Amino acid sequence: MQFENTLTFAKKMDRSDPLKKFRSRFHYPTSKGKSTIYFTGNSLGLQPKSAEKIIHQELKDWANKGVEGHVYAKHPWVGYHKNFKKTLAQLTGAKQDEVVAMNQLTVNLHLLMISFYRPTKKRFKIITEAGAFPSDQYAVTSQMRLHGFNPKTAWVELVPRDGEATLRTSDIVKTIHQHGSEVALVLIGGVQYYTGQFFDIKKITSAAHDVGALAGWDLAHAVGNVLLQLHNHQVDFAVWCTYKYLNSGPGSIAGAFVHEKHFGNKSRPRLEGWWGNDEGERFKMKKKFEPMQGVDGWQLSTFTVMNAASHLASMAIFEETSMKALRMKSELLTGFAEFLLRDMDPNEESISIITPSKIKERGCQLSIKIKKGGKAVFDTVVKSGVIIDWREPEVIRIAPAPLYNTFEEVFLFVKKFQKAIKKV
């Protein structure tokens, strides 16, 4: 695609956008009575207009049916989690019995680490990227201590080469092989939250397996953003939230994946709960736990229907398109943004983009390093009606999401951004 630095070009791209109909399906925040440019779908996606209706439906069924809503609600509550399987499987490249909506991301991470981080005296190390999202860091260190290991010796953090902001796949694979038989688990964020780097899940998972370790992925910034093939890439487990690119609301229900190759291993421990018990036996109140087939057997408690109602609204929108179509527009939106930013400052005197330039190594996020007066630049842009994200010490993150953002918004943002840079 040959981009042009004009508003005319941006509007032309919007007119030919096959996904343009979806923009009207979301509520847009306003500032001073005007609609904002919203580029923080990587932190909290916009609210689908249909969410209110679905939430009200659950409240109505609760009011009118009481406990019988478990069976007779419009969306029966007993099997509510099953409403998401088809779409989640498509979004993650998985089989339906490998995915489930449940809990919150860090809860799911702990639950699956109980099963898949089984350290021994010889094999006990966990490899993560340095600067992983804090919740992952906390989970990793607490799991190590739970098993009696010191994070100072059990935790291997992947650090970029001097002068580089992102990790090279070859260096990740090399580190995995260097620690070899001592590695119990490789646990990396599919898309790194700070830099926006999309890791090579297939190669890194394969490297983990080569040394006898397992591979888990935090897909908080990847699901609904990039193309995933969890089943074919032999990922052992993965977790994600749904309030970012999946637009399911603040603190909405999260998700988990376990590869089917682990389903038959009854010796693998897990924390057991009522909702993970065989649904045919669940209400017989027996002492013995018989896990549900597939990842459903990792569920614990009664499904949180009210928490997941907005997720149902969002998934209905994703069912009307495909990740292939979303990814195609995402590459163009982010590519246009990068083109405009580099055209604005070709010699990188004021800014540099630390997100990889290679399309296959990023999603729809660009992380922009501000070389002078970063927070002041951020504040100025926000006051101009653009909602973006600031990350200490010097990075502004933008994420033009393909479901609802436009090329015109990208163009207007860069103009506002350039004006703020000159003002500082």
Protein Blocks (a to p, Z undefined) as FASTA:
>chain_A
ZZdddfklmmmmmmmmmklmmmmmpccddeehiacddfklmmoccddfklmmmmmmmmmm
mmmnmmmlmmmgmbafklmmmmmmmmmmmmnopafklgccehjfklmmmmmmmmmmccdf
klmcdcddehiafklmmmmmmmmmmnopafklmpccddddehiabdcfklmmmmmmmnmm
mpmbdcddfbafklopacdfklmmmmmmmnopacdddfklmgokaccdfklnopabdcdd
fklmnonoghiacdddddfklmmmmkbgcdddfklpcfklmmnopabdcddehjklmpmb
dcdfklmmmmmmmmmmmmmmcfklmmmmmmmmmmmmmmmmmmmmmnommbccfbdfblkl
ccfbdcdddfbhklmmmmmmmmnopacddddfkbccddddfklpcfklmmmmmmmmmmmm
mmZZ
